[in-house]
Amino acid sequence: MMRRITVHGPAVPRSRGQHASLITCAAVPVPNRRPATSPRLVAGLLYLQHAFDMSDEGVVWRWVENLYWQVFTGETYLQTEPPIDPSSLTRWRKLLGEAGMEGLPAISLMPASD
């Protein structure tokens, strides 16, 4: 049974809440392949991993336990399974490169600096 997550309070504007601009590869579906991973999910997990100094496996499993982290990464329904394999975070870090990884904290702090 899926339970919808309801959030009370002011909403973060999508233009600033989305981290998709940092991820240079397009999340375009390719025939005969699994669905693309959400850029917002990956950017959120990488930010949380950096902020809390966690391993790949640790951040993925804590995401399952923490409802606030699920909302932060764009989920609208409570998830009880890991969203991605922890090893895929390593591939995303390589894809983003150093410049992309350094830009994550700056983008996520934008709403607070207004």
Backbone torsions as a table, in degrees:
resi	resn	phi	psi	omega
1	MET	NA	127.4	-179.5
2	MET	-88.3	132.9	176.9
3	ARG	-111.9	126.1	-179.2
4	ARG	-75.9	137.8	176.9
5	ILE	-87.9	126.3	176.0
6	THR	-109.8	134.4	-177.9
7	VAL	-115.0	128.3	178.2
8	HIS	-107.6	136.6	-179.4
9	GLY	122.0	-179.9	-177.9
10	PRO	-67.6	142.4	179.3
11	ALA	-88.7	145.4	175.2
12	VAL	-80.5	130.6	178.3
13	PRO	-57.0	137.0	-176.6
14	ARG	-60.8	-34.6	-177.0
15	SER	-63.4	-33.1	179.5
16	ARG	-94.8	-26.7	-178.8
17	GLY	-75.9	-21.8	-179.3
18	GLN	-84.7	136.7	178.1
19	HIS	-104.0	12.2	-173.4
20	ALA	-62.9	-25.5	-177.7
21	SER	-66.8	-23.3	179.3
22	LEU	-77.4	-27.1	-175.6
23	ILE	-89.6	115.7	-170.1
24	THR	-80.6	-20.6	-179.9
25	CYS	-84.9	144.5	-179.0
26	ALA	-81.0	139.5	177.8
27	ALA	-91.1	63.4	-177.9
28	VAL	-97.5	129.3	179.5
29	PRO	-63.8	137.5	179.3
30	VAL	-114.1	132.4	179.4
31	PRO	-57.7	144.9	177.3
32	ASN	64.6	24.4	176.0
33	ARG	-131.1	165.2	178.5
34	ARG	-71.3	159.7	-179.9
35	PRO	-62.5	149.9	-179.8
36	ALA	-68.3	147.7	176.6
37	THR	-77.4	140.2	-179.5
38	SER	-63.3	127.0	177.2
39	PRO	-60.4	-34.6	179.0
40	ARG	-65.3	-39.9	178.2
41	LEU	-63.3	-47.7	-177.6
42	VAL	-65.1	-45.9	179.9
43	ALA	-63.1	-40.4	178.3
44	GLY	-64.5	-44.3	178.8
45	LEU	-64.0	-41.2	178.9
46	LEU	-65.5	-38.5	177.5
47	TYR	-65.6	-47.8	-179.6
48	LEU	-62.2	-37.4	177.9
49	GLN	-61.9	-43.9	179.3
50	HIS	-68.1	-44.4	-175.8
51	ALA	-65.0	-35.8	-176.6
52	PHE	-106.5	7.7	176.3
53	ASP	51.0	59.9	-176.3
54	MET	-116.0	161.5	174.8
55	SER	-79.1	170.1	177.4
56	ASP	-59.1	-48.0	-179.6
57	GLU	-65.7	-40.1	-179.0
58	GLY	-62.5	-43.5	-178.1
59	VAL	-69.4	-36.2	179.1
60	VAL	-67.3	-44.3	-179.1
61	TRP	-72.7	-32.9	176.0
62	ARG	-70.0	-31.1	176.1
63	TRP	-59.8	-40.0	179.2
64	VAL	-62.9	-38.4	-176.2
65	GLU	-81.6	-21.2	-170.9
66	ASN	-109.6	109.8	-179.3
67	LEU	-63.6	-36.8	-179.7
68	TYR	-63.2	-38.4	178.3
69	TRP	-66.8	-36.4	179.1
70	GLN	-65.1	-41.9	177.3
71	VAL	-65.8	-41.0	179.3
72	PHE	-57.9	-35.7	-178.3
73	THR	-92.5	9.2	171.3
74	GLY	97.4	7.1	178.7
75	GLU	-73.5	143.6	176.3
76	THR	-112.4	-11.8	176.5
77	TYR	-124.2	144.1	178.3
78	LEU	-61.1	127.8	-179.8
79	GLN	-107.6	137.8	179.5
80	THR	-114.9	2.7	178.0
81	GLU	-123.2	152.5	177.6
82	PRO	-59.2	140.4	-177.6
83	PRO	-74.2	-31.2	-178.9
84	ILE	-145.5	165.1	174.1
85	ASP	-74.6	134.0	-178.7
86	PRO	-55.0	-31.3	-178.8
87	SER	-67.7	-20.7	179.4
88	SER	-70.8	-21.9	175.7
89	LEU	-63.8	-35.1	177.1
90	THR	-63.5	-43.2	179.2
91	ARG	-63.9	-39.3	178.8
92	TRP	-66.8	-38.8	177.8
93	ARG	-61.6	-41.3	177.9
94	LYS	-65.6	-39.0	179.4
95	LEU	-64.7	-42.5	-179.5
96	LEU	-71.7	-35.2	-177.5
97	GLY	77.7	178.3	-177.8
98	GLU	-65.4	-41.3	-177.8
99	ALA	-63.4	-42.1	179.2
100	GLY	-66.9	-38.3	179.4
101	MET	-68.8	-35.1	179.1
102	GLU	-71.0	-25.7	-179.3
103	GLY	-80.2	-16.6	-178.5
104	LEU	-58.2	-51.4	179.8
105	PRO	-61.9	-35.8	179.5
106	ALA	-63.5	-43.0	179.5
107	ILE	-66.7	-41.7	-176.3
108	SER	-72.3	-19.9	178.4
109	LEU	-92.8	-3.1	-179.2
110	MET	-53.9	-48.9	-178.7
111	PRO	-61.0	-31.4	-179.0
112	ALA	-74.3	-21.3	-176.1
113	SER	-88.7	-5.0	179.4
114	ASP	-73.0	NA	NA
